[in-house]
Amino acid sequence: MSRSSGKASTTPAITIKEIAKEAGVSLATVSRVLNNTRNVDKEIAAKVLAVAERYDFKPSPAARFMKGQRTGILGLIVPDVSLSFFGDLAEGAIRSARTYDQVIIVASSQGDRNTENIIIDQLSRSLLDGLIYCPVASGAPLPEIERFRDLPLVVVGRRSVFKDRPHIYTDNRKAGYIAAKYLINLGRTNIGFVAGFWDPPCNEAGLYRMSQEPTAGCYSTLDRFYGYSRALVEANISYNQEFVVVSGYDSAAGYSSAQKLLRQNPRLDSLLVPNTQTAEGALRYCKEQAISVPSEVSILSFDDGGLASMLATPLTALCHDMDHMGSRAVESLNSLIVGEEIQDTILDASLIIRDSTSAK
């Protein structure tokens, strides 16, 4: 067995089946030793405990529950609950869970994979019936599926993260295409793209290549960029790497991204930005520079965020029904808990047209 010892947050979790195999005993014996439910030969018990200690095994309390018994507790891990995108997801999940007489433990990884690993380790030892998981889009490796053991799991907001686990997500490739196509139809052909990441997996030069990779589904930005690129090709518009900048998700990132793109490319006539916060920063820069929005530069956000209509210039945006995604995740998770097979659910984003875009 090829495992290295280390902290639980970085070491793949060993299962009691693997402990039994390495110790050369039955699953029942491992269970008796770890739970101290029945006397076991001291030499055999020592062998089992040595294997468990070597791999820093932390038995899940939930595993002690008999099959069919449940706690009524679900887990939800999101990258940043302070963003309305994920806050709405949590609200939908919490409301739906009440209809099943369940409560949800919500954990925010603050856009950091190390924090996320700690949360996963903590929840894997909690009394959960199931977990709703939205991974941080990060260049760091995804947590191994073994970390979740036999816990019913639904992945939300991402596609193609774990094989054989159901995913519920927005078709972001389609959303990227719709957004770029809308601007092109307005006569805007010099479209800047602000690529939002917590932990960028590449620089601007690598975006096009990475958007074609199998791992692109872990990043909503890469899928949106894929759709943007497709719309350009369809309209016979050459892709220009100088029209793209890698960014964060807050207002300051939006400001600096607009500043960089519009300074080095004065002919840009539109911007695609990740969310309402970055849009606010871009609008602020345009106002300071007396750049008219929407006539000189139109701005479109990939996330409505509930606040887009309240900006000084109401924002044209794609609306993701994250409340529905959260509700659907709880429904799917409860189906998994009772042993039903669940397929992926793919949702559409709708374009809401406001004052930040206009015909050129």
C-alpha positions, 0 to 999 in steps of 0.5 A: 500500500503506497501511502505516506504519513502526514497531516490529515489535511494533505494525506489521503484518508485510509479506510477501515477496509484498507486497515483490515487488509494491511493488518491481515484481519477481518473488517469486524475485527478492525471495527471491534478494536477501533470502537472497543466494543468487544475484547480482541486478542492484545497482539491483534489489537496492537497490530490494528492500532499500529496501522491506524496510527501510521496513517493518522486514521480518524474514524468518522463518528457517522460510521458508528451509526447503524445502516438506516439511521440518520442524524438529519445533518447535512454539510455544505462547503463553499469557497466564499459565503460572503459572495451572493453567488454562494450565499444564495446557494446556501439559502436555497439549500437551507430552505429545502433542507427544512422540508426534509426536517434537516439542518445544514452546517455551512462552511466557507473556505475563503477561497483557500484550498488549505482552509478547504482541506481542514474543513473537509477533515473536520466534516469527515469526522462529523455526524453528517448524512451527506455533503454538498461540495463546491470546490475552490477553483485553485491550481492546487490539486483537488482533494482525493475522493477517498477523503469523503469515504462513503459519504453521499456527496453532491458537487455544485457549481462545477462540472467533471470534478469527481467521476461517478458523483452527481454534479449540479452546475450552470452551463458556463460554456453556454453562458460565456458564448451568450454574453460574448455573442450579445456584445458582438450583436451590438456591434462590439468586436473588441471585447475585453475578458476579465478572468476571475480566479482565487488562485490562478492556475495560469497567466493570460498566455495559458488561458486558451490552452487550459480552457480546452483541458479536461480539468477546465470544468473545475473553473467557471472562468475557464468554461466562460472563456471557452464560450467567449472564444467560441463566439469570437471564432463564429463571428470571424473575430481574431482572438487577441491575448492582449484583450484578456487579464487574469483578475480576482473577484473584488472591486479593487480587482475590477478597477485594476483590470479595467485600468490595465486593459483600457490603457493598453488597448484604447480601442476596446469597446466592451468588457466581460467581468466575473461578478458585480463587485468587479463590475463596480470597480470597472465602472469606477475606473471608467467614471474617473477617466471620463470613459462613457458607459455604455456608449464608449465601453459596454460592461457585462457581468457573468453574475447578477449577484442581486446587486447589479440593478443597484449600481450607479449604472445598472448592470447587464448581467447573467443571472444564475439561479443559485437558490434553485441550485441549492434546493436541487442539491439537497433534493439530489443528496436526499435521493442519494442517501436512500440509495437512488442513482442520480444524474448530473443537473445542468442549469441555464443562466439568463441574460438580464439587459440593463443600462451598462450595454448598448449598440455601438 
